[in-house]
Amino acid sequence: MKSYQVNEKGYYGEFGGAYIPEILHRCVSELQEAYSKVLEDEGFKKEYAQLLKDYVGRPSPLYLAKRLSEKYGCKIYLKREDLNHTGAHKINNAIGQVLLAKRMGKTRIIAETGAGQHGVATATVCALMGMECIVYMGKTDVERQHVNVERMKMLGATVCPVTSGNMTLKDATNEAIRDWCCHPTDTYYVIGSTVGPHPYPDMVARLQSVISEEIKKQLMEHEGRDYPDYLMACIGGGSNAAGTIFHYLDDERVKIVLAEAGGLGLNSGMSAATIQLGKIGIIHGFKTLVMQDTNGQILEPYSISAGLDYPGIGPMHANLAKEHRATVLAINDDEAIKAAYELTLLEGIIPALESAHALGALEKINFKPTDIVVLTVSGRGDKDIETYLKYKGY
């Protein structure tokens, strides 16, 4: 049977791998050596599961959205990652990686963040475990995610605004990698999504796979079967989506629908729809689809959502799109805003702008009345309220 999981060299089909400068070779090979041993260790698994339960508040509910279901003529369950401690799925990964860093004897944690949720999650776990935390964040994102910046500072993290490029997630990642190059012995780099050199995409997917693990159990309780007809999630780098689909990757009964950020439209020059617009290239240490010009220079992505404006895509998702295992839809800013207001008014749930892109994909699919759909609400919308209020017309 065909498998869509990672191979032993860190590739999903032709995507993935580790393309790194010599200076990072030691850091990355040390991590490759450590991660699977630690993740499989019984002591780690026990501590990780305990923190997810008692600190994060898992399992997150699988909620049957009756009014939304009625509107789209199928059964829509929402996987409520917005109800986690810190308000998004990012905490699942941050806990796992900081536990790993401690076991590797690292004392200094660095991270990059776009929407700020990964930064907040990492700062939270560092506060919990008494670790130094430095977060790199593009200056543009610092301004549009002011509340998250203040939360990180309250939690004791140092936030470093990045002023290169268009001052968003890509540029924050560049700076974090530079820092890691300069401090290889004591520093652990917590990557927040399924991107970066191997083993990060696989490690982050495995730490987020608690989402699909819970979906299986919860669907069995709700429906008497452990798989849906559709799984839906948004993708930037792709960690909430990877977690949502992880245990269903090779189950062809389940259709996978991923929503990427269309921005102002595919042909507008203001988009982050990497799978539609990208070509094969190398970015941040891995091979994937990258938004680039004819000279291979990275094109600046744009999305109304700070967490989706990344010019690459996780290798798992690039492979799923290429192999036609997943349907990838570009959802424009206005479609995402409209879908967010719809969920808010129909179900009383204000989603993060990232999750709103997944909701925006609902109207592009012809569901049957018998279809069971699980859509992941990856985060809550508090951080995006100012952006939402600019679009009160919906």
Summary of the structure (lengths in Angstrom):
residues: 394
radius of gyration: 19.2
end to end distance: 46.5
largest distance: 56.3
contacts: 1522
relative contact order: 0.16
helix: 46%
strand: 20%
